[in-house]
């Protein structure tokens, strides 16, 4: 077991990490750790949420990495951020669920019902009809295999490009839907972490708080 030299309230033993936040023991698990990335999952008094650090640039490895004290400090910071966010969710659950519903609605709209999505769908349909028409011509013998290959090749490339979804700026949608929440605890974690935890809470698949 070791205590972080910069913070005696951090104790790490293997994957287990424990910190004290305002007199409360917060326990977590280091889910991954290498020189550039470290990840932490909270296990008590909350569970069902984890976060990873940003990646240290290669040049930054000359100064520090996450295998030593810098990693201990970063793990403690991530665990503290997770704990404070879970507390925040407890007190603002209804409003956060409203923002989550707004976020999911807007993502669905952009994906499937926006003008860009509709245009992409029309282009997919048109390309598919052209593909089927060329295949019918080959089957009917009106074109030979060489002409078929010449015509099908660019169409196949176009079809492959059209299979890509509409480019969606999920971060911008998140920022818009959650813009009225000014507490930093919401913005210290990644969008994926926040959305995933809120969805889990709503479905009942995450533990809000554990009994002692």
NORVENDA-V876588 format. One line per field, one symbol per residue. phi: phi as a letter, one per 30 degrees, with the letter a starting at -180 (. if undefined). psi: psi as a letter, one per 40 degrees, with the letter a starting at -180 (. if undefined). burial: # if it has 24 or more other ideal C-beta (glycine too) atoms within 12 Angstrom, else .. A space follows every 10 residues. Layout:
BEGIN
phi = ???
psi = ???
burial = ???
END
This chain:
BEGIN
phi = .bcdddaddc bbbiddbbbc bhicdccbbd daabdcbbbb cdbadbaibb bcddddeedd ddcabcdcdd dddddddddd ddddddddde dbeddddddd dddddddddd dbbdeddddd dddddddddd dddddddddd idbcdddedd dddddddddd dddddddcdd ddddeddcdd ccdeddcdcd eddddddddd dddicbddac dd
psi = iihhdeheeh hhhbehhhih hfehhhiahh dihaddiiii hheheiiehi iiiihhiddd eddiaeeadd dddddddddd dddddddddd efdddddddd dddddddddd ddeidddddd dddddddddd ddddddddde eeiidddddd dddddddddd deeiihhhgd dddddddede hehdddeeii dddddddddd ddeeeihdii i.
burial = ...#..#.## ##...####. #....##### #.#..##### ########## ###....... ....##...# ########## #########. .#...#..## .##..##..# .........# ...#..#... #..#...... .......... .#..#..... .#...#...# ..##..##.. #...##..## #.###.##.. #....#.#.. ..
END
